Amino acid sequence: MTKQKWLAVVICVLLTAAAYIGSTGLFYTTFRPIRNYDLVAFAGSWAGLIWYLIRDRNIK
């Protein structure tokens, strides 16, 4: 993997962590269970990133 791809993975991990903390209130307020549409958004964004990485690998 190239440097740009690793950067994309790291950014996706950081955004997922930030969204999870914001959605559940982890560490700053009463914990709320994660909502279903948040799970769908997480799965969709990670599926898109994985699809991009596989597609780019197959092009070369």
C-alpha positions in Angstrom: 0.0 0.0 0.0 1.2 3.5 -0.8 1.5 6.3 1.7 -1.8 7.9 0.4 -3.7 4.7 1.1 -2.4 4.4 4.6 -3.3 8.0 5.2 -6.8 7.3 4.0 -7.1 4.3 6.4 -5.8 6.3 9.3 -8.2 9.2 8.6 -11.1 6.7 8.3 -10.2 5.2 11.7 -10.0 8.6 13.3 -13.3 9.8 11.9 -15.0 6.5 13.0 -13.7 6.9 16.5 -14.8 10.6 16.6 -18.2 9.7 15.3 -18.6 6.8 17.8 -17.6 9.0 20.7 -20.0 11.8 19.5 -22.8 9.4 19.0 -22.6 7.5 22.3 -21.4 10.4 24.5 -18.5 8.2 25.6 -16.1 10.0 28.0 -18.1 13.2 28.4 -21.7 12.5 29.3 -24.0 9.6 30.1 -23.4 6.7 27.7 -26.1 6.2 25.1 -26.3 3.1 23.0 -25.2 3.5 19.4 -28.0 4.0 17.0 -28.7 1.8 14.0 -28.3 4.4 11.4 -24.8 5.2 12.8 -23.9 1.6 12.4 -25.1 1.7 8.8 -23.0 4.8 8.2 -19.9 3.2 9.7 -20.4 0.1 7.6 -21.1 2.1 4.4 -18.0 4.2 4.8 -15.7 1.3 5.6 -17.2 -0.7 2.7 -16.5 2.2 0.4 -12.9 2.5 1.5 -12.4 -1.3 1.1 -14.0 -1.2 -2.3 -11.7 1.7 -3.3 -8.6 -0.2 -2.1 -9.5 -3.4 -3.9 -10.5 -1.6 -7.1 -7.3 0.3 -7.2 -5.3 -2.8 -6.6 -7.0 -4.6 -9.5 -6.4 -1.7 -11.9 -2.6 -2.0 -11.6 
